[in-house]
Amino acid sequence: MAENYYNICRQHIGKCVVITEHNGKRHYGRITRVDNKHVYLQPLGNRGFGYGWGWGWGWGYPVALGAIAGLALAGLFFW
């Protein structure tokens, strides 16, 4: 399943998404990078405005691909 999310995330680099983990935790952000273990998100503020790039190496914070239970494009949620 992680391979599926890897491909989906790669196709949506630069897009705003909502990622739901298996434990129910949600992450809102813009996909900045994807590697074989993580998707990196730039956090979003209210209504889709960014907080900045203070996480990690400038790519955002990592979310493990294996923890992802669902992914949705966030454009509809913020506008």
Steps between C-alpha positions, in 0.01 A plus 500: 500500500789740574612460137155619389527811717855558379376520140198712591713743700757526220222593257381778734826673595424870543132440578322558830375178659340355809672181618329278756708249695376160620474642854264777379750787511463744209770702329424800281773628273663538161702202379857618449690172465447124500759232565463123541400532869343845552292774344606850609237766566533875527246585771199711411343770711139612491339491157808355335755772576845362583683522831845499342777248453643457850478119498766244418724594210257745343281224358244504780440235762495128420197271517575128465351347187413185698288702744274649231143372501361762263597796287278768348574815304438790734397767251133437560543522878672839499309704241 
